[in-house]
Amino acid sequence: MPFNRPTLADLIARADAEISSRLGLGPLLRRGVLSVIARTLAGLTHELHGRLLWISRQLLPDTAEQEYLERHGIIRGVPRKAATFAVGNVTFTGTETTVIGKGTRLVRADGVAFTVDRLVTILGGSALAAVTAEEAGVGGNTAAATVLSLASPIGGIDSDVTVDPDGLSSGADEETDAALRARILEVWQAPPQGGSATDYEIWAKEVAGVTRAWALPLHLGAGTVGVTFVEDDNELGIIPSAGSVAAVQTHIDARRPATAVATVFAPGVLAMDVTLTLVPNTAEVQAQVNDALAAMLKRDTEPGAGILMSRIDEAISLAAGETDHTISNVKTTPGSATPALPLAVQPAAGEIVVLGTTVFT
């Protein structure tokens, strides 16, 4: 039976009645000494009830606040994931044998700064240098071919520095309470089982930046498992970089059973393009439809799993402001064979479906 916390008015009435009953009095005078005592006791009791309610919410991780949520995580071996720094390579150009020292600062157009990890020398007109963002977080992730600038000029070195084709990646923000809570509850509901599919997914999500992961048993035959994952909070795209894949591989290799062979890989992408007639066809409702479709795919998509036409219809119908719609076409990029209804999209093994282009008519 649930306990309902009494209101302050209830506690005052109880204190008034108790004092009046114990002393054999009638109703207490509002400004009398006994009435003041009753209200004082009721106020203190009300505060204690509030404290007890707060404590009760810290007992389980689904309602615990930050400090106690972290304690639940530590006890269960699920610490909060710290923010990580974006890393990668950039190409310097300049005069032959010119040296770029460790700690040289580079600045992106928006002010985000990076430092060179180790000394490099221009040979053959260029030099490849490893760099790290000065501040941790997804803000340091930088697309390939982005041009950075030297914070301070260096004689013989061109001021413009180009990011390597692999980009600067692996930057992640500190894990949010919601994400930490979800991981703690996952461990509560699916405790370690010595190498089950769920174990591999939990291990992958222990790495900073990883938000969703899937284990594929017997991926390359008996004794093997495939693991793929995405980074939903990465502004450059959810598909992980080679550096992120390597980090997850290392993390899982340290935890997998000795007889298992785990292969971590980035999933392939199949973009779902939707053409529909929307009522009302306004920019605001269009944005809501796109958000609803993206959220549906985030909930439903798994490697190799098809997307039902009914799920697409439902997502559009639930978009705020939508009153009616008619879907005229659903196709994929790159193109693939049209699946039989009720499926609208069917990715290949190892592929996930993401939202492509939505055309409103």
N, C-alpha and C positions, 0 to 999 in steps of 0.2 A: 504494500500500500504506500503510495507516495506521500511524502511529508510536505504540506503546504506551509510556507513561511508566513507567520501571522503579520499583519500590517501593524504599523505604529499605533493606529487608532484602536485596533483590537487589543494590543498590549496595555494601552492606557485604560481601556474599559475593564480589562481583567484586574489590573492593579487597584483601580478604584473599588471594584466589587470585593476584592480580597480584603483590603483594609477595612472597608465598611462592615463586612461580615465578621471579621475577627474582633472588631471593637464594638459590634452591636449598634452601629450608627445607621442613619439614613443616608441619602445621597450626599456626597462630599461637596463642600462649597468649592467653586471653580478656583478661587484665589486663596483658599484656605491652606494651612501648612500641610495637612495630610494629602490634599490634592496635588500640591507641588511635589511632595515626596513620591506620590504615585507616578507622576509624569516623569520624574527623574529616573526612577527605576525602570519604567517602560522604555525610555530612551536608551538606557544602557543595555537592556535586554535586546532591544531591536538591533543594536550594533553587534551584539554577540551572535544573534541569528544570522546577520549578514556575513560575519566572519566564518561561521560554520558552513554556510552555503558556499562561500568562496573555496573553503578547504575541500568540501566534497567534490568540487569541480576539478580539483587538482589530482584526485585519486586515480583517474583514468586518462589515458592520453588523448581520447577523442574530445575532451573538454578542457584539458590542462592549458594554462597560459605559458608564455615563453619559457620562463625559468624552469618550471616544473616539467614542461614538455621536453626540454633538453635533458633533464634528469631521467625521465622515462627512456629517452633514446639512449643515453649513456649506459643505463642499466641493461638495456636490451642489445647493446653493441651496435647502436645506430646513431652515431654522433652527427651533429649538423655539418653539412658539407660547407667548407670555407670557400670564400671567393678565390678564384685562380687568375693568373696573369696570362694574357694573350702572348703567344710566342710564334716565331717563324723566322723567315729569312728575307733580306732585302738586298738589292743590287746597287752598289756604288759604282760610279764611273769617274775617271779622272786620269791624272798624269801617272805614268808608269812608276812603280815602286813607292808611291805615296802611301803613308801609313794612316789608317783610321784607328784611333785608340779605343780601348775598352772604356765604356761609359759615355761615349759620344751620343748626344741627344738628337733625336729626330722628332719632328712635330707634324701631325696631320693637320689638314686644313681647319678642322673644328677644334684644334688645340690639344687633342690627345697626344701625349708624349711617349716616346720609346727610347730605350738605351741599347747601345751595342754591347753584346755579352762578352766579346773577346776581341783582341787586336787582330786586324786583317790588313793585308797589303794589296794595293792595286797591281795586278799582273794581267797582261794582255788587254789592258784598258778598263778592266772592271774587277770587282771583288764581291763575293757573296758573304754577307755577314749575318749572324744570328742576332736577333733583337728580342727584347722583352718589354711589354708595356709597363709604364711606371706605376700605374694604378690597376688593381685587380678589378675584374668585372667584364661583362660582355661588351662594354663600350670599347675595349681594346681590340676586339676582333675586327680585322680589316680585309677587304676584298683584294684579290689578286690584281696587280697592275695599278693599284692606288699609288699616287705620288706623295711621298713624304719630303719634308724640307729639313735641312740642317738647322738646328737651333742657333748655332754659331758657325760662321764660315770657316772652312779649313782650306788652306792654300793647296791648290792642285786637285781639289775634289769638287765635282759638280754639286751644286746645292740641291738639285732634285734627285731623290733616291726612290727607286721603284720596288714595290712589294713583289716578292716571288710568286710564281703561278699557283703555289699552294696556299697563298694568303697567310695572314696572321690569325691564328685560331687558338682554341683551348681556353679562352677567357670565359669565366662564368661568375655570376653574382653569388653572394652568399645565399645558401638555401633558405627559402621562405618558411614560415611556420606551417603553412598549408602543405607544402611539399614534404617537410620533415614529418608532419603528423601522418601523412599518407604512407610514408615508408615505415614508420613505427607500427602502424596498424597492420601493414602488410606482413611484417615479421611476426606480430601477435597471431594473425590469422593463418599464416603459413610458416610455421617455425622451420628452421633448417632440417633438411632430410638427407644430408650426405651426398648431395649432387643431383637433386631433382631439377626439372625444368624451371620451377619457381625459384630455386636457389640461384641459378645462373642469372635470372632476370633481376633478382634482388642484388646480387653482386655487381651487375653492370650499373644499376642505379645508385650504387654507393660512390661512383666516380662523379666528380664535379661536372655539371653541365648536362648530364644524362637525365632525361625526363621520362622516356618510355623505352622499354627493352623487351625483346622477344627471344626465347630459346627455341631452337629447332632440333629436336632429338634426331639422332641417326643422320645428321646432316650430310656426312660424307661416308656413311657406312657404320657398321657396328663399332661401338666404343667411341663414337664422335658426337659432338653437339655443335651446332652453329649458334652464334649469338649476334643479333643485330639490334641497333638502337637508333634513336633520334635525339636531337637537342632542340626542343621546342622554343627555348628562350633565346636562341642564337639569332641575332638580327640578320646575319648573312645567309640564313637558311637552316632548316632542321637537319639536313643530311650532314653527318659528322665528317670532319677532316681526317686525313691520314694520322695526324698527331693524336686526335681523340680516340680513333680506333686502336692505335698502339697503346694508349693509356689504359683503355678498358681491357685489352688483351693481357697486359702485364698484371692488372689487378685480379683478373679471373684466374690467370695461371698460378697465382700465389694461393688460391683458395680451392680450386677444383680438385676432385679426387685424383690420386696419382695415376690411376689407370685410364682416365678419360682424356680425350684430345679435344680441346675447345678451339674453334675458329671464329674470331670476331671479325665482322665485316660491316661496311656501310650498306644500307638497303638501296635497291634501285628505286626509281621514282616513276610513277605513272600519273600524269596530270589529268584530272577529270574536268572537261570543259562542258558547261551547261548552257543551253539556249532556252529561254522561257519568256512567256508573256506575263507581265506582272501588273497587278492592280492593288494600289495606285503605283504608277511607275515613276517614283520620285527618287532623288539622290539619297535621301535619308533611308527609305525602305530598301533600296538597292544595297546600301551598306549593311543593313540589318540582315538581309538575305545572305550576303557573302559571309558575314560573321557566323550565321547559323549553319551554313554549309561547312565552313572550316571547322567549327566546333563538333559537328556530327562526324566528320572524317577523323578528327582527333580521338573521338570516343570509339569509333567502330573499326578503323583500319588496323589491319595486321598483315604481316608479310604473306602474300599469296591469297589473301581473303578478299572475296568480291564484295561489292557494295550493292545493296538492294535498291531498286527503283523506289520502293515504298519509303525507305529511309530518307532518300533525297526529297521526295514529296513532303514527308513529315517535317523535315528541317525547314523547308521553305514556308510551310504553313505556320510554323511556330515563330517565324521572324516577326518582330514587333512592327505593327503598322500594316502588315500584309492582309488583304481581304480576299484575294483570289489570284490564282496563277495557273498557267498551262505550260508544261514542259514540252518543247517541240523537238529537242535533240540532246542527247548526252553522248559525247565522244571522248576519246583519250588522245593524249599527246605524250610520246609518239603513238601513232595509230596502232590498234590491235583489233583482232577479230571481235565483232559484236557478240557479246554473250547472250544466251537465251534468257528471256524473262523468267523469274522476277529479278535477275541480276541486271544491273545497268553497266557495271564496270567489273572486269576480271583481270587483276594483275597477275603476272607470272610469279613463280616461286622466288622469294627473296625481294619482291617489289612491294612497295606500299603506295596507296592512293593519296594524292594531295590535290587541293583545289587548284585548278588551272584558271581558265578564263570563263567568266560568266557574262553572257550576252543577254541584255534585256531588250525586249521588243514591245 
